Amino acid sequence: MDLKWLKNMEGEWQIESVDSFYYRCNRFYSYMYKEVTYWFNPKTLERKETERSVCIEVGERHKLPTWSSRCVHRKGLDHN
């Protein structure tokens, strides 16, 4: 099967939007960082989303991946 033909038939997926946020987890001193990417295919009109996440302790912020620097705090998601 010619994959190049299939790629042209399906079209290219494009990023529609990206949502990056973090919140306090159910563990007392940990935070969950998430990035959700929403994709759109203009040829097939399909939508999909991909997600990546990492949970860290307060003293481990130096271990965060580069993408997490765009995250904003969502206090409404904090676990009480």
C-alpha positions as a LaTeX table, in Angstrom:
\begin{tabular}{lrrr}
\hline
Residue & $x$ (\AA) & $y$ (\AA) & $z$ (\AA) \\
\hline
Met1 & 0.00 & 0.00 & 0.00 \\
Asp2 & 1.32 & 3.43 & $-0.92$ \\
Leu3 & 1.34 & 5.36 & 2.37 \\
Lys4 & 2.07 & 8.66 & 0.62 \\
Trp5 & $-1.24$ & 8.35 & $-1.25$ \\
Leu6 & $-3.04$ & 7.53 & 2.01 \\
Lys7 & $-1.52$ & 10.57 & 3.72 \\
Asn8 & $-2.70$ & 12.84 & 0.89 \\
Met9 & $-6.15$ & 11.22 & 0.95 \\
Glu10 & $-6.63$ & 11.73 & 4.69 \\
Gly11 & $-5.02$ & 15.16 & 4.80 \\
Glu12 & $-2.78$ & 16.60 & 7.44 \\
Trp13 & $-3.82$ & 16.91 & 11.06 \\
Gln14 & $-3.55$ & 20.48 & 12.35 \\
Ile15 & $-3.41$ & 21.75 & 15.91 \\
Glu16 & $-6.66$ & 23.52 & 16.74 \\
Ser17 & $-5.72$ & 24.56 & 20.30 \\
Val18 & $-3.58$ & 23.61 & 23.29 \\
Asp19 & $-4.73$ & 23.70 & 26.91 \\
Ser20 & $-1.94$ & 23.61 & 29.54 \\
Phe21 & $-2.68$ & 23.66 & 33.26 \\
Tyr22 & $-1.73$ & 22.28 & 36.66 \\
Tyr23 & $-3.56$ & 21.59 & 39.92 \\
Arg24 & $-2.94$ & 20.14 & 43.36 \\
Cys25 & $-3.35$ & 16.34 & 43.45 \\
Asn26 & $-5.02$ & 14.26 & 46.12 \\
Arg27 & $-1.61$ & 13.63 & 47.65 \\
Phe28 & $-0.85$ & 16.48 & 50.04 \\
Tyr29 & 2.26 & 18.04 & 48.48 \\
Ser30 & 2.02 & 17.06 & 44.82 \\
Tyr31 & 0.91 & 18.77 & 41.62 \\
Met32 & $-0.41$ & 17.35 & 38.35 \\
Tyr33 & 0.73 & 19.14 & 35.19 \\
Lys34 & $-1.31$ & 18.45 & 32.02 \\
Glu35 & $-1.19$ & 19.54 & 28.42 \\
Val36 & $-4.12$ & 18.65 & 26.16 \\
Thr37 & $-3.71$ & 19.22 & 22.42 \\
Tyr38 & $-6.84$ & 19.39 & 20.26 \\
Trp39 & $-6.32$ & 18.31 & 16.63 \\
Phe40 & $-8.46$ & 18.89 & 13.53 \\
Asn41 & $-8.34$ & 17.24 & 10.10 \\
Pro42 & $-9.73$ & 19.69 & 7.50 \\
Lys43 & $-10.21$ & 16.97 & 4.84 \\
Thr44 & $-12.19$ & 14.49 & 6.95 \\
Leu45 & $-13.54$ & 17.03 & 9.50 \\
Glu46 & $-12.45$ & 14.69 & 12.31 \\
Arg47 & $-11.28$ & 15.91 & 15.70 \\
Lys48 & $-9.11$ & 14.19 & 18.28 \\
Glu49 & $-7.15$ & 15.09 & 21.38 \\
Thr50 & $-3.86$ & 13.97 & 22.85 \\
Glu51 & $-2.74$ & 14.44 & 26.43 \\
Arg52 & 0.50 & 14.34 & 28.34 \\
Ser53 & 0.83 & 14.68 & 32.08 \\
Val54 & 3.31 & 14.48 & 34.92 \\
Cys55 & 2.77 & 14.42 & 38.69 \\
Ile56 & 5.50 & 15.89 & 40.91 \\
Glu57 & 6.17 & 16.63 & 44.57 \\
Val58 & 6.64 & 20.28 & 45.60 \\
Gly59 & 10.44 & 20.02 & 45.84 \\
Glu60 & 10.77 & 18.38 & 42.41 \\
Arg61 & 9.92 & 21.32 & 40.16 \\
His62 & 13.41 & 21.14 & 38.66 \\
Lys63 & 12.40 & 17.75 & 37.18 \\
Leu64 & 9.52 & 19.19 & 35.14 \\
Pro65 & 9.64 & 18.78 & 31.35 \\
Thr66 & 9.96 & 21.87 & 29.15 \\
Trp67 & 6.31 & 21.81 & 27.99 \\
Ser68 & 5.10 & 22.31 & 31.59 \\
Ser69 & 6.43 & 25.90 & 31.67 \\
Arg70 & 3.30 & 26.98 & 29.74 \\
Cys71 & 0.91 & 25.58 & 32.37 \\
Val72 & $-1.34$ & 27.88 & 34.40 \\
His73 & $-2.79$ & 27.04 & 37.82 \\
Arg74 & $-6.42$ & 25.91 & 37.82 \\
Lys75 & $-7.48$ & 26.35 & 41.43 \\
Gly76 & $-10.93$ & 24.94 & 40.68 \\
Leu77 & $-9.38$ & 21.51 & 40.08 \\
Asp78 & $-7.36$ & 21.49 & 43.32 \\
His79 & $-8.10$ & 18.54 & 45.59 \\
Asn80 & $-9.12$ & 19.75 & 49.05 \\
\hline
\end{tabular}
